[in-house]
Amino acid sequence: MKLSDVMGNAGLSVYAELALILFFLAFVVIVLRLFDPRARTLHDAASRMPLDDEHPQTPRSARRS
């Protein structure tokens, strides 16, 4: 008996299908949050943050200490 026969008859294809569904759902959620019109101001502010000299931001790692 070959290892490929054992793995083929183990019925592990359910895990691959479940992972595909979970990754697809995560992708859809990310895309929906990206194009949400309510979050547009947040995205605009975050995109200007590296160039904003008037309101400097402290890094998250420095805030914890």
SEVOKE-643842 format. One record per residue (C-alpha): residue number from 1; residue in three letters; x, y, z. Coordinates in steps of 0.05 Angstrom, whole numbers, always signed. Example, Ala and Ser with C-alpha at 12.3 -4.5 7.8 and 13.67 -1.06 7.14 Angstrom:
% SEVOKE-643842
+-----+--------+--------+--------+--------+
: num : residu :     xx :     yy :     zz :
+-----+--------+--------+--------+--------+
:   1 :    ALA :   +246 :    -90 :   +156 :
:   2 :    SER :   +273 :    -21 :   +143 :
+-----+--------+--------+--------+--------+
***
This chain:
% SEVOKE-643842
+-----+--------+--------+--------+--------+
: num : residu :     xx :     yy :     zz :
+-----+--------+--------+--------+--------+
:   1 :    MET :     +0 :     +0 :     +0 :
:   2 :    LYS :    +27 :    +68 :    -20 :
:   3 :    LEU :    +25 :   +131 :    +21 :
:   4 :    SER :    -15 :   +165 :    -33 :
:   5 :    ASP :    -69 :   +111 :    -26 :
:   6 :    VAL :    -73 :   +122 :    +49 :
:   7 :    MET :    -77 :   +198 :    +43 :
:   8 :    GLY :   -127 :   +193 :    -14 :
:   9 :    ASN :   -174 :   +150 :    +27 :
:  10 :    ALA :   -166 :   +191 :    +92 :
:  11 :    GLY :   -220 :   +241 :    +72 :
:  12 :    LEU :   -179 :   +303 :    +85 :
:  13 :    SER :   -208 :   +343 :    +28 :
:  14 :    VAL :   -258 :   +374 :    +77 :
:  15 :    TYR :   -202 :   +414 :   +110 :
:  16 :    ALA :   -181 :   +444 :    +43 :
:  17 :    GLU :   -252 :   +464 :    +26 :
:  18 :    LEU :   -262 :   +494 :    +95 :
:  19 :    ALA :   -197 :   +534 :    +90 :
:  20 :    LEU :   -218 :   +560 :    +21 :
:  21 :    ILE :   -285 :   +584 :    +48 :
:  22 :    LEU :   -253 :   +617 :   +109 :
:  23 :    PHE :   -200 :   +653 :    +67 :
:  24 :    PHE :   -254 :   +676 :    +17 :
:  25 :    LEU :   -297 :   +703 :    +74 :
:  26 :    ALA :   -237 :   +740 :   +103 :
:  27 :    PHE :   -222 :   +770 :    +34 :
:  28 :    VAL :   -294 :   +793 :    +26 :
:  29 :    VAL :   -294 :   +826 :    +95 :
:  30 :    ILE :   -228 :   +862 :    +81 :
:  31 :    VAL :   -253 :   +888 :    +14 :
:  32 :    LEU :   -319 :   +911 :    +44 :
:  33 :    ARG :   -283 :   +948 :   +100 :
:  34 :    LEU :   -235 :   +979 :    +50 :
:  35 :    PHE :   -290 :  +1009 :     +7 :
:  36 :    ASP :   -336 :  +1028 :    +65 :
:  37 :    PRO :   -354 :  +1102 :    +54 :
:  38 :    ARG :   -359 :  +1114 :   +129 :
:  39 :    ALA :   -285 :  +1097 :   +138 :
:  40 :    ARG :   -262 :  +1144 :    +83 :
:  41 :    THR :   -240 :  +1199 :   +131 :
:  42 :    LEU :   -200 :  +1149 :   +172 :
:  43 :    HIS :   -165 :  +1123 :   +110 :
:  44 :    ASP :   -151 :  +1194 :    +86 :
:  45 :    ALA :   -121 :  +1214 :   +153 :
:  46 :    ALA :    -79 :  +1151 :   +156 :
:  47 :    SER :    -53 :  +1162 :    +86 :
:  48 :    ARG :    -28 :  +1232 :   +104 :
:  49 :    MET :     +2 :  +1212 :   +171 :
:  50 :    PRO :    +74 :  +1200 :   +146 :
:  51 :    LEU :    +78 :  +1270 :   +116 :
:  52 :    ASP :    +41 :  +1308 :   +171 :
:  53 :    ASP :    +92 :  +1352 :   +207 :
:  54 :    GLU :    +40 :  +1393 :   +245 :
:  55 :    HIS :    +12 :  +1335 :   +284 :
:  56 :    PRO :    +68 :  +1284 :   +296 :
:  57 :    GLN :    +46 :  +1215 :   +317 :
:  58 :    THR :    +83 :  +1171 :   +367 :
:  59 :    PRO :    +94 :  +1098 :   +346 :
:  60 :    ARG :    +50 :  +1046 :   +379 :
:  61 :    SER :   +109 :  +1011 :   +409 :
:  62 :    ALA :   +131 :  +1075 :   +445 :
:  63 :    ARG :    +61 :  +1087 :   +474 :
:  64 :    ARG :    +61 :  +1021 :   +512 :
:  65 :    SER :   +120 :  +1037 :   +557 :
+-----+--------+--------+--------+--------+
***
